[in-house]
Amino acid sequence: MAKITASVYTSHVPAIGAAIDLGKTTEPYWVPLFKGYEYSKQWMKDNTPDVIFLVYNDHATAFSLEMIPTFAIGTAAEFTPADEGYGPRPVPKVIGHPELASHIAQSVIQDDFDLTIVNKMDVDHGLTVPLSLMCGEPRAWPCPVIPFAVNVVQYPVPSGRRCFMLGQAIRRAIESFDQPLKVQIWGTGGMSHQLQGPRAGLINADWDNRFLDRLIADPEGLSKVPHIEYVREAGSEGIELVMWLIARGAMADVAGGPKPTLKHRFFHVPASNTAVGHLILENH
Amino acid sequence: MSLDKPYLDVPGTTIFDAEQSRKGYWLNQFCMSLMKAENRARFKAGERAYLDEWAMTEEQKQAVLARDLNRCIALGGNIYFLAKIGATDGKSFQQMAGSMTGMTEDEYRAMMLAGGRSVEGNRRLGEDGDAQPQHQPQGAAGKKATN
């Protein structure tokens, strides 16, 4: 049977992608940020999974206002990096895992989460920047990726509670897949940032670090934090952090298993407008 | 029954909810069109003519022509959509975000390097933080514009 081996959490700031693509990673501004991911790239090489289930949000790229799915699972064979207005990022095509993705879709919908199934979708920086941070600049990504897009653009976004419960349903779905696949689940976005209005540039490092503490030790309690606290404390775009609760909900301890091991923790301000947070948690 | 909108008292912040989305539908859809290179070229060649192809209000068109992102957001725009205008202009997200504060690019960049804007005084309307209405515009760029 398939199993979840680890979860990874990281911000997905577009400027990080631009810094990689334009060869700026050794500039003083970016050095401390990329240093925080050196361990992660080695860890990824040592622990390459068979599939990555990647929770992210689309930033008005694949989904305009014509359709706004709350939860969308990519079941296609491949996904093309999108042109977000600057031209597509020069990164490899994302290869999907239609078989596992379709299995998860069927299982999770039968478990009362009404997913939208997407068979054609370009993927934006929300998905490709985490892959770049964790895998560097390979000619092909190290394994297939199942994109899982969450609406955090038009309010109301799903609650932290809903995301945490969805993660549990995704774990059940993966564990019922009849192939011995090692699956990682990634939660991306955040941390504190606000990109709009006179309050743009808001950063709340204390709140972010408490979020990291609680995500590790008390995800159940953290899942009860209401939207308004994210907006007030972590900025209007900080609400992306609810997506981390999907990945955390899929870990073994939430279903009564052993606590995960914290392999890596990193926090840095700023990347462009944003506080960057990063965790790696391993199941046993 | 009215909807619960607990976010209306956050200063300097517009939450893109169903009501804003409805107001900004065509403005945001115009922005989406700029994801195609040929549309970016057509828009740059004649902004007004291109905007007139969309069912936007005159106010929305003026806000786009002026690149007044705060105004665009008040009229239903969302930053992830409006970012396509910035991309067309060759602006970074930091330049776009900064433009809404009244700060110059250098002032905004310096604020971010120093750890970003503090949440203190900026949680609720009526407090005294730098994002509050009584402290706008915040920087040299905004002060120059209002003189």
Chai-1 contact restraints between the chains, C-beta under 6 A:
chainA,res_idxA,chainB,res_idxB,connection_type,confidence,min_distance_angstrom,max_distance_angstrom,comment,restraint_id
A,H59,B,Y80,contact,1.0,0.0,6.0,A-B,restraint_1
A,A60,B,Y80,contact,1.0,0.0,6.0,A-B,restraint_2
A,A60,B,F81,contact,1.0,0.0,6.0,A-B,restraint_3
A,S64,B,M32,contact,1.0,0.0,6.0,A-B,restraint_4
A,L65,B,Y25,contact,1.0,0.0,6.0,A-B,restraint_5
A,L65,B,N28,contact,1.0,0.0,6.0,A-B,restraint_6
A,D83,B,M35,contact,1.0,0.0,6.0,A-B,restraint_7
A,G85,B,L34,contact,1.0,0.0,6.0,A-B,restraint_8
A,G85,B,M35,contact,1.0,0.0,6.0,A-B,restraint_9
A,G85,B,K84,contact,1.0,0.0,6.0,A-B,restraint_10
A,G85,B,A87,contact,1.0,0.0,6.0,A-B,restraint_11
A,Y86,B,A87,contact,1.0,0.0,6.0,A-B,restraint_12
A,V153,B,Y80,contact,1.0,0.0,6.0,A-B,restraint_13
A,Q154,B,F16,contact,1.0,0.0,6.0,A-B,restraint_14
A,Q154,B,S21,contact,1.0,0.0,6.0,A-B,restraint_15
A,Y155,B,I15,contact,1.0,0.0,6.0,A-B,restraint_16
A,Y155,B,F16,contact,1.0,0.0,6.0,A-B,restraint_17
A,Y155,B,D17,contact,1.0,0.0,6.0,A-B,restraint_18
A,L195,B,I79,contact,1.0,0.0,6.0,A-B,restraint_19
A,L195,B,A97,contact,1.0,0.0,6.0,A-B,restraint_20
A,Q196,B,I73,contact,1.0,0.0,6.0,A-B,restraint_21
A,Q196,B,I79,contact,1.0,0.0,6.0,A-B,restraint_22
A,G197,B,G12,contact,1.0,0.0,6.0,A-B,restraint_23
A,G197,B,T13,contact,1.0,0.0,6.0,A-B,restraint_24
A,G197,B,T14,contact,1.0,0.0,6.0,A-B,restraint_25
A,G197,B,M100,contact,1.0,0.0,6.0,A-B,restraint_26
A,P198,B,G12,contact,1.0,0.0,6.0,A-B,restraint_27
A,P198,B,T101,contact,1.0,0.0,6.0,A-B,restraint_28
A,P198,B,A131,contact,1.0,0.0,6.0,A-B,restraint_29
A,P198,B,Q136,contact,1.0,0.0,6.0,A-B,restraint_30
A,R199,B,G12,contact,1.0,0.0,6.0,A-B,restraint_31
A,R199,B,T13,contact,1.0,0.0,6.0,A-B,restraint_32
A,R199,B,N122,contact,1.0,0.0,6.0,A-B,restraint_33
A,R199,B,A131,contact,1.0,0.0,6.0,A-B,restraint_34
A,A200,B,A97,contact,1.0,0.0,6.0,A-B,restraint_35
A,A200,B,M100,contact,1.0,0.0,6.0,A-B,restraint_36
A,A200,B,T101,contact,1.0,0.0,6.0,A-B,restraint_37
A,G201,B,M111,contact,1.0,0.0,6.0,A-B,restraint_38
A,G201,B,M112,contact,1.0,0.0,6.0,A-B,restraint_39
A,G201,B,G116,contact,1.0,0.0,6.0,A-B,restraint_40
A,G201,B,R117,contact,1.0,0.0,6.0,A-B,restraint_41
A,L202,B,R117,contact,1.0,0.0,6.0,A-B,restraint_42
A,I203,B,G116,contact,1.0,0.0,6.0,A-B,restraint_43
A,N204,B,V119,contact,1.0,0.0,6.0,A-B,restraint_44
A,I228,B,P6,contact,1.0,0.0,6.0,A-B,restraint_45
A,I228,B,Y7,contact,1.0,0.0,6.0,A-B,restraint_46
A,V231,B,Y7,contact,1.0,0.0,6.0,A-B,restraint_47
A,V231,B,V10,contact,1.0,0.0,6.0,A-B,restraint_48
A,R232,B,V10,contact,1.0,0.0,6.0,A-B,restraint_49
A,R232,B,R123,contact,1.0,0.0,6.0,A-B,restraint_50
A,S236,B,T13,contact,1.0,0.0,6.0,A-B,restraint_51
A,V269,B,G115,contact,1.0,0.0,6.0,A-B,restraint_52
A,P270,B,M112,contact,1.0,0.0,6.0,A-B,restraint_53
A,P270,B,G116,contact,1.0,0.0,6.0,A-B,restraint_54
A,S272,B,F93,contact,1.0,0.0,6.0,A-B,restraint_55
A,S272,B,Q94,contact,1.0,0.0,6.0,A-B,restraint_56
A,N273,B,Q94,contact,1.0,0.0,6.0,A-B,restraint_57
A,N273,B,A97,contact,1.0,0.0,6.0,A-B,restraint_58
